[in-house]
Amino acid sequence: MLITFEPWEYEWASNVGVRRFTANWEKQDAKHYDPSRMESNKTAQFAAALCELAVAKHINQYWSGSFWTADNHDQQKHKADVGRNIEVRRVRTKNAVAVRKKQVGLGLILFAAKAIEPEFKEVEILGYLDYDKAWELGEESDFFETKYLALDKLTKLKGDK
């Protein structure tokens, strides 16, 4: 399902992405991150915000566009990306979506989305699945308490092939 943004939506998600980036301006990446496999944090934050907004727009649920500093993360991490129980994960280079153990048992629904490069004016929503089921079906990874769920295991949205 391809979601196209209005200019004001694009601007709002851009603003949220920049605010997330600057809220953690001095924060260092985790030691296990490999910079050669990453894009800039600013780009990643913008694209992630667009993916969240695309899901919210499609399913007609609230998106707060929230952001916070790393030292406030523990007080905020329980909040859903969209609505009350939607976790949105951006897919960039893999044919799989990350599923984290710490979010199992929270009643979440996982949505996978891909921001279309180079300008990110559109996002493809790749599908969704009950989060606990996604963990169950996911394959082990090298990352701490993270599995990867193949995209073909997701439920497609109505109208998708």
N, C-alpha and C positions, 0 to 999 in steps of 0.2 A: 504494500500500500504506500503510494508516494504522496507525501504531504508537501504542499507548496505554501510558502509564507507570504503574508502581506508585508509590505515594507515596515510597518510599525511593529509587527511581531518579530521580524528579523532584528530590528533595532533594540527591542526590549531584551531578547535573548543575548544579543551582543553585550548589552549593558550588564546583564547578570553574569555572563562569562568573565568580563573584565573585573567586576566586583569580587567574584570568587578568586580570580587570579591575584588581585592586589590585596585581598584580605590575608593571603598567605605569602606575601611578597618575599619575606626572608626565610621561609620554610624550605628546608632541603628535601630533595626526593629521598624516598626510602632506599636503603642500601642495596636492596635486591633489584631495583630498577636499572635497566640497561639503556643508557642514553642513545645508543646507536639504533635502538628499536623504537624510539619514542619521537613524538613531535613536540613542539614547544608546549609548555603548560598553558600558555595563553590560548593557543589554538585548541588544545584539548578541552579546556573549560568552556569555550564558546561553543564548540561542537556538541559537547555533552548537554549544555543548556538548550540548544536547539532540538536535540533528541527528546529531552523531557517535554518541551513545549509541543513538539509534534504529536507525541502520545496524548498529552492532555487535550489538545485540539481535536484529535480524532475521536477520543472516547468521551469528550465533553465533561472532563473532570478538572477540578481546580489545580492550578500550578502556581505555587507561591514565588518561584524564582529565588528561593532562599540562598543565603551564603553566610558563612561564619569563619572565624579564624580557627586555626588548628587547636589553640588552647581552649576553645569553646566547643570542640567537636563532641566530647562526651555528653554534653547537655543537649545536643541537637541530633545525634546520629540515629535516634529512634524514629525520626520523622520520615515519612514516605516522600519520594520524589514527586509523585503526582497523586492527587486525591488523598485517601486515607491508607491505601495499601498497595500502591503501584511502585515497583522498583524498576527504573529504566537503566539499561546498560547499553552503552554505545559499543558497536562493533566497528572496528577499523580495518584490520588486516586479516583476521582469522575468519574461518567459516564456522565459528563457534562463539558462544557468549559465556562470560565469566559468571560463576555462581559461587557465592561465598558461604561457608559453613555458619558464620556468625548470624546470618539472616534466616536460617532454617527455623521453622517453628513459630514464625512471627505473623503468619497469615498473609504473606505477600503474594502478589502476582508479578512475575518477571516479564518485562517487555524488552525486546532487543530492537535496536534501531541503528541505522547507518546514515550519517550526514554525508550528502553527496558533494564531493570535491569538484572544482577547487573553491567555489564561493560559498558552499553550504546553503544555497537558497532553497534546497529541498532536502527532505529526510525520508528515507525509506524505512517504514516500520516493518520489521522482518517477521514478527510473530510474538506470541506470548505463551506462557505456561505457568501453572501453579508453581511457586518457588520451591516448595518441598519436593515436588515431583521432578523439577529441573535438577535439584541436587541428587536425587536418587538416580536419574538417568545420565548425569554428567560423568565425564571421564577425568581421572586424576590428572593433576598438572604438577609442575615444579614449584608453583607458588604456594605459600603457606595457606592451608585450609581453603583452597580454591579448586574447583573443578571447572571443566569446560563442557558446555552442552552444545552438541552439533546443531546447527541452525535448522536442519531438516526434522528435528524433534519438536520444534515449536509448532503451536497451532497457528495456522494462517488466519489473517483477518478476512472477513467477508468481502468478496470481490477480488481477492488475490487468487492466483493460480498455484 
